[in-house]
Amino acid sequence: MNRLLYLTFAVLFLIATAAAGDQSVSSGAPASPDPARHMHMPALGPVGGDWWKNSDIAQQISLSDAQKQQLQQIFSDHKSNLVNLRGNFEAEEGKLRNLVNQDPPQDEQVLAQVDQVTAARGKLDREFAAITLAFRKVLSGDQWKLLQNITMQRFLAFRHGRHGDKSGNSLANGSTSEPK
């Protein structure tokens, strides 16, 4: 159960990161062409971005219009903070990269910067956890479990290279075991 919760959080983290990445980052760095940083992650398909607006997922978990509006409001309330925290995290990562690339690198400076990156990542993780908790409060227990199953199946499909696999065959029986 803990693994499933962790994977759900991880995928929701990716979703929120992708959505936040669509905003310009205050650090002035150009947007990365890496597709994993954008909402169009093929493996996650419609789970990416505003998943609560996706009719397939919304229908699978019986999401009401009121719930969709609540989820959208939660995301809107947190979006600017996500963008700022992500920008800070990326700026700290950039500083670390620069320090490691120095010739020769200064151990104490690099290790001190690792602490800064870790702190920035912690703040970002905490914000994602707050969003996840707020989302969880909107969904019923059954809806939450179904969303976790959908998330797990898409994660496993991605992990096993089946980027277009949206069949969700194991969703019918609630199985979350890895396909063989």
N, C-alpha and C positions, 0 to 999 in steps of 0.2 A: 504494500500500500504506500509506503514512504517513497519507493522508487517511482510509482505512478504519479504521486503528487509532485515530486521533483521534476519529472519529465513534463508534466503539465505546466509547471511554473517556468521551466526552461523554454518551452514553445511559446507560452504567452510572453515571455521575456523577448524572444525573437520577434514576435508580432509587434510588440510595442516599440522595440528598437527600430524595426523596419518602418513603422509609421512615423516615429520621431525623426528618422533619417530623411524623410521627405521634406522636412523643414530645413531652411538654411541654418547652418551652424554658426554661432556667433564668433567662432575662432577665425572665420574668414577662409578656412581651408576649403578647397573645391570638393564637391561631392564625389565620393568614391564610385568608380564604375563597377565595383564588386556587386554582383546580383544578390548575394546573401545579405547585403545591407539595405536592400529595398523591399518594398512590399510584394514584389512579384517573384516570390521564392517558389519555383516550380514544384518542389517537393511538398510544400504545405498547401499548394493550391488555394482554395477559397478560405482556408483557415487564416491566411495572412491578411494583414490590413484590418479593416473593420469587419471581422468575422460575424458579428452579430447582425450585420446587414445582409449577409449571404443567405439567400432563401433556402438553400439546401441544408445548411447547418442549423439555421433558425428553425426550419421545419423539423429536422431530426430531433432537436431538443425541445420542440414545442414552445418556442420563444414567443411571448406575446408582444404586441406593439408597444405596450407600456414598458416592458423589460428592455426592448430595443432602445427606447428613448432614454431610459435610465443608464444603460451601458454607454450610450453615446455621450451623455452628459458627464459621466465619470471620466471617460477618456478625454473629453474636451477640457475638463477641469485640470487634468494632470499633464496634458500635452506640452504646454510651454515649459513646465518644469523638467519634463523628460528631455526636451530639446536642449535646455541649458545644462542639465547634468551630463548628457551624452557629449555635448561639446566640451565640457570640462574634462571628462574622462579621455576623450580623444586628444585634447591638448596635452594632458599629462603623459599619455602614451607617446606622443610625438617628442616630448622633452626626453623621455627615457630612451627612445630610439636614437636621438641625437647624442646623448651621453654614451651609449653603448658603441656608437660608431666613431667616437673620438679615438685618436691614435696617440698614445695608448689610453684606454678608458680608465677613469678614476673610480676605483672600487667604492669608496665611501659615497661619492656623488651618485653613482648608479644605484647603490642599495638604498640611499635616502629617497631617490626618485621612485624606486619600486614601492616604497611606503606611500608616496603621494598617489601613484596609480591605484594601489590597493584601496586607499581611502576614497578616491573618486569612484571606483567601481562599487564599493560598498554603498555609497550614497545612491548610485543609480539602481543597484539591486534593491535597496530599501524602497525606493519609489515604485519599482515594478511590483514588489510585494504588496505595497499599499493598494495599487490598482487591482491586483489579483484578489486581494481580500474584499475590496469594494465590489468587484464583479461577483465574487462568490456569494455575497450577501443578497444580491439581486436574484440569483438563480436558486431554484429549489435543489434539494439533495439529489434527486433523480436527474435533473437537468445537468448538474455539476458532474455527476458520474458519466453521463452520456458524452458531455463535452470532453472529459478526460479520455474516454475511449476513442473518440474521434481524433483527438490530438495524438494519442499514442499510436494509433494505426497510421496516421500520416507521417509521424516521426519515424516509425519502423519502415514504412515504404521508402522514405527518403534515405534512411540508413542503408537499406538494402538495394538502393539504386532504382527503385520503381517509382520514378518521379511522377508518372501519370496515373499511378494506381490510386483510384478513389473509390474502389469497389466497396470497401468497408465490410467485406464478407463476415469478418469476425465480430463486427458490431452487433449483428443480429443476436448472437449468443452471449454478448458481453465479454468475450474473451479478450485478454490483453497480452497473451503470451506471444512471443516472437514467432513469426512464420518461419517454417523450415525450408 
